[in-house]
Amino acid sequence: MTAYLHGLSTALPPHCLDQSEVKDRAAAIFGKTYPQFDRLFRTFETAGIEKRYSVVPIDWFSSPRGWKERNDSYGKGARALFVEAAEAALADAGWTSDEVDCVVTVSSTGIATPTLEAQVFSRMGFRDDILRVPVFGLGCAGGVSGLSIAQSIADGRAGAKVLLVVIETCSLAFRADRLQKADIIATVLFGDGAAAACVSTGNPRGQRRIALDPGHQKIWPDTLGIMGWDVDDTGLGVVFDRSIPSFVSEEFAAASAWALGQAGHTHDAIDRFVCHPGGAKVIAAIEAALHLEPGYLDAERQVLRDAGNMSAPTVLFVLKALLDDGASGQMMACALGPGFTASYLPLRVEAT
């Protein structure tokens, strides 16, 4: 049977941070203590970001924060984003929460036990026999991998209604104590957001079908240091190696050709690649690696411009923007994340 995307939504937290305001605040925090800050200062202007959103106001970042404060803010913000995104996706699908058989929750920016879907269980109105699948550690690959997991569950449980919720609060990992370049780049790029999707083999309503095929992943050995989290007494600290754009240039084409082959497609058969916009340089490197015209990934640049890099949910923002704009045909969603891993999911958008 074929799994279909029945509903898709995105959600942003309440605090909008203009890039110029973030730049000025970062200069006040880092300028006197980080010797290389002046050299990186222009990155705020060249990153392709005009604004991003946070679960906490900008003044929150001016004081030192420890694990408890960071994680408490994660829990509060992530619960609110979960409910907003999930309810919107259910409405888009025409489902009610008590119809959901399985919920897949993807998040890597905080710790919650019981996990988020349990914490919002009563508020959402889920059944007490719902299958819970929390997924941690996928980072920026989590949107594509999460949709792949939802597809696999729906495909293996005929008729089951699967709700995927992807939430990240990257802003809470802001660190002014480590004085590492990665922390400056994270300050330039990262924001918070959530997305949700409804997946089932049932017949979708509406004027089009969005069919999801099985996903594929590739992991490269000896690349653990490229992306991820350091963990210490203060909280999570971003690992964001400068080699990422060059790694994409060198490795992404072959990995993508392999994934296309596994899915039974060729490059020319893809009407639209749907990519995670990790940053302006990464977008350009993906275009070059996939032999796409410069500017091809316009929706990716627009999402980056309007909301920054939100990690896992960002690619689902891109997919929603493309679908809202009427995109159709054979697509391939792709993202890179910790591992170092590339995640792929083929999907077809067809008129009914």
N, C-alpha and C positions, 0 to 999 in steps of 0.2 A: 504494500500500500504506500501511498505518497503522503508525506507530512506537508501541511500547508501553514503558512503564516497567516493567522486570522486577524491579528490586531498588533499594533505597534505604537509605542508612545515614548516620549522623552519628558524629562523634568529637570528643572534647575532650582537650586536653593535661593533664598530671598536676597542675599547680599551681592550686588553687582559691583565688581572691582574694575574700574577703568585702568587700562594699562599704564597711562601716564601717572595715575595716583599710586599704583604699585611701584613704578619706577622711582618716584620721589620717596616713598616710604622705604624702599630697599636701599636707596642712597643714604638715608638717615641712619639706617641700621648697620649697613656693611661698610659705608664709605670710609670710616676712620679706622676700621679694624682689619679689613681685608685688603692687602696691598694691591691685588690685581683687579679690584672692582672697577676702577676707571676704564680698564681695557675691555671689560665685559659690559659696561654701561650701555653701549650702543645696541647690544643684543635685544634690549627691550623694544627698540624701534624697528628692528629687522626681523623679529620673530613672526610677523604676520598676525599678531593678536591685538585686537582693539579693547577687548574686555573679557572677563571671565567671572565666574560666580563662586561664592563660598558659603558654607554653612554657618560661618561666624563673620562678624563685621571686621573691617580692616584694623580697627584699634586693638583687636584681640592679639594680633601678631607683634605688638610693640612690647609685650611683657614676656619673660621666660615662662615656658609651659613644660610640664612633666607628663609622664605617661598617663596618669589618671585624668588630668584635665583634657588632654588630647583625645583619649578614648571615650570619655564621657561626651565630649562634643561630637565625636564620630557616631556614637549610639543615638543621640538625640537627632542629629541631622540625617543620618541614614534611615532611621525609622520614618521620619517625615517624607523623605524622598521615595522610600519604598511604597508607602501608601499612595502618594500622588501618582507615581508612574504606573503602579499596578492597577489602580482604579481606572486610569485613563486607557490602558491597554485593554482591560476587560470591556469597557464601554465601546471601544473601537471594534472589538470582536463580537459584541452582542452577547457576551457571557456574563453570568453572575458569579460571585466569588465562591458560592457553595457548589458550583459545577466543576471547579478546578480539582483535578485528581492528583496533580504533582506540581510542586513549586521548586524551581531551581534558582538559588540565590547566589550570585557571583559578586564577590567583594574582596579586596586585598588591602584596604587602607585602614582597617581597624579590627579589633577582636571583639566578638560577641558570642557568648555561650550562656544561655541558649542563643541560637543564631537568630538573625533578624526576622525571618519568616515566623519563628515561634513568638518573638516579642510583639509582633503585630497581629498575631493569630486572631484574637478576639475582635480587634478593630476591623480587620479585613472580613471576618465572617467565614473563614475557611471551615470545611468539615473536619471532624476530629480524626478521620482516617486518611487525611492527605499525606502523600509521600513527600518528604522533605529531602532536598538534595542541595546542601550548602557547599559552595566551592570557593576555596581560598588559594591565593598565590599565583593566579594566572596573569595578573597585571594587565598591561595594555592589550594582551591577546584575549582577555576574558570575554569581550563582546562576541567575537566570532566563535571562540571555543564554547561559550555558554549556549549560543544558538545551536551549535552542533550537538551539544549534550541534550538540549531540549528536543531536537529533531530525532536523535537516536531513541530517546525514551518514548516519544510519540509513535515512532515507527515500530517499536517493539511491544507496545501496549495498544492494540488497535482500539480506536475510539477515545483513548484517554485524552483529557484536556490538560495541557502542560503550560504553566505560567513561568516565564523566565523574567527575573528581575536582576538588573546589573547596576550596582551602586558603587561610586568611589568618591571619597572626600580627600583628594590629594592635598588640598591646601593645608590640612592640619599637620602635615609632615614638614612644614616650614621649619628650618633650623638656622639659627643665627650663631650657634655655639661652635660649629665644627669648622667653619671657614674653609670649605671645600668648593671647588668650582661647580661640582654637581648640584650643590645647594643653590647657587646663583642661577644656574640654568633651570632648575625646578621652579624657582621663584618667577622666572620669565615665562614659563610655559604652562604650569599646571593650574587647573580649576576643578570644581566639583560638579557632579551631575549624576543622573540616573536615566535608565531606559528600561522598558519592559516589553515583552512580546508574548503573544498567545499562539501556541502551536498545537495542531491536532491533525489526525488523518481524516477528520470529518470534513464534509463538504463546506467550503467557505462561502459566506454570503458576499454580496456585492458584485461589481462589474468586472472583477479580475481575480485570477488565482495566482498566488505566490507560492510556488512549490519549492521545498527545501530538500536538497539531496544530501547524502552523508558527507560530513566534513572530513578533513585530513589535516594532520599536523606533521611538522618536521622539527626535530631538535638537533642542534649542533653540539657535538661533544666539546668539552674544555672551553665553554663560553659562559660559565656561571657569573663571571665578573662583569658582564656587559650591562646588565640591567637587573634591578631588584631592590631589596631593602637591607640595610644594616640595622641591627637591633641593639640598642643600648639602654641605659637607665633613663635617658631623656625621652626616647620614643623611637619611631621609625626614621631612618635616614636614607635618602634616596641614593641608589647606585645607578648612575647614568653616564656610561662611558662615552668619551668623545669619538670613539670609533664607530658609533652606530651608523651614521650616513655612509661611511666608506664600506662597512660591512654589508649594508643593503646593496650598494653598487656592485660588490663582488659576489654576493651569495644569493640575492633574492630572485634573480632571473632563473637560475637553475632550479631553485626550490619551487618556484611558481610553475615552471614547465613540468616538474614531477607531479605536483598536485593536480594540474590540469589533466595530465595523463591518467592519474589514478581515477579522476572523475569522468574519463572518457571524452574529454574535450581537447581542442587545440586553442592556441592563443587567438587565432582569427575568428573562432566561434563565439568569443566573449564580446557581448555588446557593451558591457560596462564593468570594469573592475571597481569594487567598492572598498576603499582602503582606509585603514586607521591613520589619521593625520598626526603623526607623532611630533611634527614640527615642520617649519618651512623647508629646512634642508632635507629632512627625511622625505617629504612629499616630492621634492625635485629629484631625489635619488630613486624613488620608486618609479616615477615617470620615465627616467632614463633606463632603469633596469628592465622595465616592461616594454620599452620601445614605444612609449606613448608620447604624443605631441606635448610640448611644454604648455601648461595651462589646462590639460585634459582633466586633471583632478580638481575641477573648479568647486564642486560641492564640498570636497575635503577642505579646501582653503577657506571657504565661507564658514564652515563649522569652526575651524580653528580661529578664525577672525572673531567670531561672535561669542565663543565660549571657552577657548583655549583647549589644551589637551586634558581631557577628563579621565584619561586612562581607559579602562575597559568599555564604558558605554559610548565612547566617542564615535566609533564606527557605526553604531546603531543610529546615532544622530545623522550621520551621513546617509545611511540607507533610507531613513525616513524622509530626509530632504529630497532625495532622488525620486522616491515613490510619490511624494506630494507633488513633484514637478512632472509626473506622468511618465517616468522612465519605464521601459519595458524590455523584454527580451532575456537572453541568457546573461547572467551576472556571475561574478566570483567575488565574494567578500574575503578580505585578507587583512591580517594584522600580525605584528611582531610583538613578542613579550618576553618576560624572564624565562630563562632556560638554557640558552637563548632559543626561542621557539617561533616558528611561523605557523599560523593557523589559517585554514582556508575553508570556505563553505560555498558550494555552488547553489544558486537559486535561479528560478525561471519565473518571470512575470508575464502572464498570459491573459488576454481578454477572455471572458466566459461566453 
